[in-house]
């Protein structure tokens, strides 16, 4: 009989009877093995054909921090907690296989040889682990805590959340207002009794410098702070680096407004982002423009920042899907209005604001009137509303997303906590994140874990925070809103709004 591979690590938890109830130095080594597979440990796959370092396949990847397993990719890992594996009766696994209880000898046999407690051979894709007796004992010692050990940042009385603020040195006003409004929100939550009696504690950091320096500062912050999750966090300009830290440290990370959300291109296990970034906005702009232009059309995409390569590639594909016969890729320095006109360009997607100073005058008094597609973070309506050609400007969220209740709530928080009002959009995004996290923490239940929080977020459907468009998450969708508002400015006509959904 073939057995699903998820049982192997299960074997590890049962030797716990021989250990004391509190963590020991040996157990700490066991946790390192379970979480990271570090040390002189190897894993053999495919019936002995493939041999790799255990760090590539640590137990936590399949069974989670609590040992209960989490359905993902069409597979359901076994529950490997002590209580489950030591049951005195036969246990049926998610695959339908039945096995009896494990003792220490059978557990070690399953780990090393791939044979379960009822002498069934485990599936070849289940790793057979090779490690020293000392490491095996350490791992078994740690496994007794699975399902009972609270995640970092959680106690019986509190939940500690981290917040990455806008850099203080370059965005001091936005940093101060975000800090104040997030603290005010969770003060309200605590006054209502917290979340299942747990008080929300906050820890703030406002890293600056290069993207790498910001990421290094956040990593150090997390190393010295026991934080359950990062929420309401500003990632603009360092999305890739900060997301990598969250994935490395396996900490839930809920970001707010960002131009280049990682969930657009390379969604990770731990990162959740709220709003459409430049990739989604560019696609929406192209989709709307493509509908309203004749069949013969040509687009130029202007993007100089190397960090926008993925955005540009998404825009190229969307252009081809919407009937653009030719796509020209340009950087800001190579933009020549006369050449674009002579080439018959009908549409220009602008992801770098620099060329606008030359393009707008070139269209004035000319019969060349290409449609300009511009995300609002690149250039706002004040510049383009009077353009001599039609301009489509995208916004991931607008003030009309506010509900009457949220307007009152925001005004009260500002009044009671003496919060500045210069950066209202930044505050609104932080409040949307705070509302989402509060809702998800509540739905995650009393038995709170990082996995439970992520699961709760991924079950969120059309959540109305009152500060943003409805947010929907799934296991395969880590971006809450993939659509955007597009406002069309045409000479001599009133602005025309539209909502364009990408998914």
Secondary structure by P-SEA (a helix, b strand, c coil): ccccccccccccccccccccccccaaaaaaaaaaacccccbbbbcccccbbbbccccccccccccccccccccccccccccccccccccccccccccccccccaaaaaaaacccccccccccccccccccccaaaaaaaaaaaccccccccccccccbbbbbbbcccccccaaaaaaaaaaaaaaaaaaaaacccccbbbbbbbbbccccaaaaaaaaaaaaaaccccccccccccccaaaaaaaaaaabbbbbbcccccccccccccccbbbccccaaaaaaaaaaaaaacccccbbbbbbbccccaaaaaaaaaaaaaaacccbbbbbccccccaaaaaaacccccccccccaaaaaaaaacccccccbbbbcccccccccccccccbbbbbbccccccccaaaaaaaaaaaaaaccccccaaaaaaaaaaaaaaaaaaaaacccccaaaaaaaaaaccccccccccbbbbcccccccccbbbbbbbcccccbbbbbbbcc
